[in-house]
Amino acid sequence: MLRIETSARSSVAQTVEVRPDFHMAFTLIEVLIAIGIIGLLMALLLPAVQFARESSRKTQCLSNLRQVGVGLQEFHDANRRLPAGAIWAPPGEPLGQGFAPPGTIDRVSLGLASGQKPDRMFANWIIAILPYVEEQSLHDAFDLTRPIGDPRNEGARATDVPLLKCPSDIANGADNHFQRAGLAAADRGYARGNYAMNGGTNKRCLMRLSTQWPPGTCTDGFQVDGTNLATDTTQVWGSGIGGVNKWFRYADFSSGLSKTVAIEEIRAGIHPLDRRGVWSLGFPGCSVTVAHGIKGNGGPNAGADAIQGCGALSAVVGDLDAQGMRCSANLNNPSAEISEQATSRSMHSGGVNLLMADGSGHFVSDAVDPNVWQKMHKRDNQSSFELPF
């Protein structure tokens, strides 16, 4: 107890007793209520924070995509044509048994790359535009006279390039490089990216060899420049902006640059055996999308990707569908799998980012009309349609 003496106007001294008020302390119930309120506020705030972060990541993803598009346009300005989706040599695909064209079979993954059956995949469209996206030194690190799988290209193909990555994708890191020759022969691997060239939404058949399919079934298929797939075929192309050893100019886009998809998002493979998203390889699913839409597996984030190695991947990972990364596996004969179909995918909620040939970037919903989605991927589409953005 404190005793304080005060004086009034009178000369009489007064003593005032001041006692501490112990009733100002919190009770247990009050503490619990306060904790509950704080927890409720945090629960309300956390989704908003996560939404803001994803919104920022999606914006950065689209910004990267636009920068890739600038590189594509500058390549066209300098070379008067767009780059090919993939460079393949020599002509033909003996392993395709007359049905699989060049650019669909990966000899390295099959363990068949040798002096008699060498790796045939050379540079792709991304390697071609590296000098135009401030990556001249990386471009120079490749020996482009040799296949990408050559040991001399190991360092370059294992390089992670931030510009080629969408920040929303958690699988595109340096700890998840693609092991092309399998886990038993692991090396530095192949780095991932999230952007693919539109190779066309055509049906999975070859127009020039349409007699190999039932009459009337091979309509709007892919084109080849030779009748013997094993020996003389050098080019493969569809309705998109580039193919195997196939180049196009903007003048070839009768649909209009603003109505033709040039580059679109894809997801990085979720396991070292998953080839999807490998930026230095021109195979479907790696850096090219093909045969999706109403002729294949639907629109973005839909259906299964037909890629080589799916059987081995499924055996290790299990339910790929639950992770939005389903692929078509041939469990009875994995060696017969080829890469011939892949669609646009992303980690964004409800859709994907894509870049039109005029350089404009947009977000397209998974619910886009499949017919519109298909027409957007045709450089020479003759029918009118409204863009979904």
N, C-alpha and C positions, 0 to 999 in steps of 0.2 A: 504494500500500500504506500502510495506517495502522499506526502503532506505538503501542501503549497500554501504559503501565507500570502494573502493579498490585502490590499488596503483600499478602502473606499474613501469617500470624501470625509467621512467621519474618522476620527482617530482610532476607532475600534478595530483591532486586528481580527481578521477572519481566517479560519483554517478550512481549506477545501480538500476533501478526500477524493482522490482519483483512483479507481480500481480498474485493473485490466479487464476487458470484455472478452472472455473466452468463448462466447457464443458466435464469434465471427468465423470459426473453423468450419470446413466442409464436412458434412456427414457422409457416410458410406453410400447412401442412396443418391446423394447429390453428385458424388464422384462418378458413380455408375451411369447416371443420366447424362453427365457431360461426356463421358467416353462414348456412350451410345450415339449422341448427337454428332460427335466428331467422326465416328465410324460411318454414319449415314451420309455426312457431307463428303467424306472421302469416296464412298461408293458412288455418289452422284457425280463427283468430279473426275474420277479415273476414266470412265468411258469418254468424257469430253477431251481429256488429255490425249488418250489413245487416238481418238478421231482426228485431233489436230495434228498429231505426229504422222499418221497415215496420210492425211491430206498433204502435208509437206513432202512426204516421200513420193506420193503420186505426182505431185507437181515437179519434183526433181527428175522423176522417171521420164515424164513427158518432155522436160527440158533437154535431157540427154538424147532422147529420140529425135527431137528437132535438130540438135547439133549433128547427129548422124546424118540426118536429111540434108543439112548444109554440105557435109562432105560428099554426099551422093551427087548433089547438084554441081558442086565444083569439079568433081570427076567428069561429069557429063560435059561441062563447059570446056574442060581441058582436052578431052578425048573425043568429043562429039558423039558420044554414046555412053550408056550406062555400063557398069561392070557386069560380067557374067555371074550367075549365082555360084557356079563352080567351074574350075578348070580340070578337065579329065583327059588323061593320055595314057597309052595310045588308043586308037579307035577300038570299039567293040567291047563286049563283056562276055567272055567265054564261060564264066561261071553262071550266067543267067539262064542257060539252057533254052535260049531263044525267046524267053518271056520277059526277063528282067533287063532293062536297058542300062547303059552306063550311068553311074552316079547313085546306084541303089545298093550295091554290095561292097562291104568293107572287108578287104582281104586281111588287114591287120587284126581286126577283131576275130576273124575266123582262124587266125593262126596260119594263114596260107601265103602271107607276103614273103616272097623269096625271089631268087634270081629268075625263076621261070614264071612266077606269077607275082610281079611286084605290086606294091601299093600304087594305085593310079590316081588318087586324089591329090591334086596340086592346090594352088591358091583359090580362095573364094572371094566373094564381093567385099567382105570386111577387110581382108588383107589389102585388096586393091585400093580402098579409100583411106587407109591409114595415113598416108601423107597429107590428106586433105582435112584431117581432124587432129592435127598437131601431134601425130605419132610417126614422124618420118624415121626416127631412129629404130623403132620397133619394126617398121616395114623393112628397113635395111638389114635387120638382124635375120630375116628369112633368106634362105637360099632358094629362090623361086625356080631354079632349074631342077630342083628335086621335089619329090612328093613331101607333103606336110609331115608325114610320119617318119621321114628320114632323121637319123640321129643328129644331123647338123641343124635341124630346126627345133630341137627339143626345148632349148631355152626360150625361143620366141613364142612357141605355142603354149608354153606354160606361164606366160606373162598375164597377170590380172590387170585389166584395163578398166579403171573406174567409169569412164564414159560409156562403156558397153554394158554396164550393170544397172538394173533397176533397184533402188534401195529397199523396196518392199520385199524383195525375194531373199529369203534367208538361206537359200541353198547355193548361192553363187560365189561363195567364199573360197579362199585359197586352200581350205581344209577339205574341199570336196571336188577336186579336179577329176575329170573323166579318165579312167584307166582303160585305154583303148585295147590293149593286149590282154586285159584281164588282171585280176588281183594278184595272181601268182607271178606276174612279170611287171609289177608296179614300178613306175619311174616317176618323173616330176609331173607327169600327167598333162592334160589339156585343160586350160582355164575356161571358165564359163562366161557367158554373156546372156542378155535378155532380149535381143533384137534380131529379127529374121526377115529376109527378103520374101516378098510375095511371089511364089513360083507358079501360082495358078490354082484355082479350085476345080480343075477338070476331073473327070472320072478316071479311075485307075485302069486305063487301057490305052493302047497305042493306035492312033487313027490309021497310020500307014499299014499296020499289020492287023487290021480289024477282022480279017477272016479267021484269026485265031480265037475269036470270041463268037458266041452265038449270034446269028444274024440280027441286026437292029439293036444290039446291046451296047456296042462301042460307039456311042454318040458323045460328042464334046469331050473326047479323050485328049491325051498328050500327043505331041508330034515328035517324030524322029526323022533323021535325014538319011537313013539307010535301011535296007530291007533285011539285012543280016545282022542281028544284034550282037552276034559273037565276034564279027570281024570288021564290019565297015561302018557301023554307026558311030558318029562323032558328036552329034548334037541331040539334046532332048529339051523340049520346051512346052509350056502350057500358056495359059491366058495371062500370066503374071508379067513382071517387069524384067525377068531374067531366067535363064535355064542353064543346063550343062553345056558349056562352050557356046552359049547363045547370048548375043547382045541385042539390045534394043535402043532406039533413040526416042526422045520425047515426041518426035514427029510421028512415031508409030502408035501413039496413044489416041486413037480416034474417040475414045470415051471421054477424053478431056483429063488433064492432069489433076484437076480438083475432085474428080470422081473415081480415081484409080488409086487403090492402096499400093504403096511402095514398100514400106517397112512396118512390121507389127511386133507387138510384144510376144515373147514366149517365156516359159518358165525354165529355169535351170534344173537339170536332172537332180533327183533327190538322193542319189547314191553314186559312188564312183563307177558303177557299172551302167549307169543311165547316161546315154550319149546326148540327151537333149540340152540345148543351150551352149554347146561347144562353139565358141566364136570363130575358130580357125578352120573348121571343117565345113565343106559345102554339102554335106548329106542332108536329106530331109529330116527335120527335127533338130538338127544341130544349128544351122543358121538359115534355113529355108523352110517355108511352109508350103505344102502341096496337098491337093486332092481332098480338101475339106469342104465345108458348105453342104448344100443339099445333095451334091454328088458324092459326099463322103460321110463325115461324122457330125454334121451340123455346124453351128456357129462357134463363136469363141468359148473356150472352157467346156467344150462338149465332146462326148464320144471318146474313142481310143485312138492313140497314135500308133500307126504301124511302123515300128522301128526295129532295126536289127538289135538283137540282144535282149529283147523283152522277156523271153522265157527265163533266162538266167537272172534277170533283174527281179522278176516276180517271185522266183524261188527264194531269193534272199530277203526281199522287202515285205512280201505278202500282199496285203490289200492296197494296191495302188489307187483304186477307185476312191477309197476313203480320203485320200490325200489330193484328189483332183488331178491325178497323173496317170490315168489308166492307159495301158498300151495293149496291143494285140500280140498275144504270145502263142507260139507254136510249140507246145510242150512235147509233142510227139517227135518233132524234128526241128529243134532249134536252129540247126545249120541252114534250114531253108528260109529263115526269116530274112527279109530285106527291108530297107528303109524306103517307104513309098507313100506315106501319108502322115501329115502332122498339121495341127491347127494352132491358132493363136491362144495363148494362155497367160494368166497373170495371177498375182497374189492380191490384187485389189478386189474389193467387194463389188460384185455385180457387173464386171466388164473388163475391157482391156484398152490400153492406149494404142493408137496406130497413127502412122504418118502417111498422108496422101502425097501423090507425086508432085504436087505444087508446093510442097514444103509445109503445109499446115498440119498441125497435130490435133487429135481429137480423142475423146473417150467414148467408146461404143459399148452399149449395154449387151449383156449376154442374151437379153430378150429380143435382140434385133431380128427383124423378119429374115428368115433364111434365104429367101429369094433376093432380097436387097444385099445381104451379106455376100452372096455369090457374085452378083453383078458388080459390086464394088471392087472385086478382085480380077476384073477383066479389063485389060487395056483397050480392047476393041469391042466393047459391048455396044450393041446397036439399039437396044431398047431403053426408053427413058425410065427414070426412077428417082425417088426423092431420097436424099442422104439422111441418115438417122441422127444427124447432129446439126 
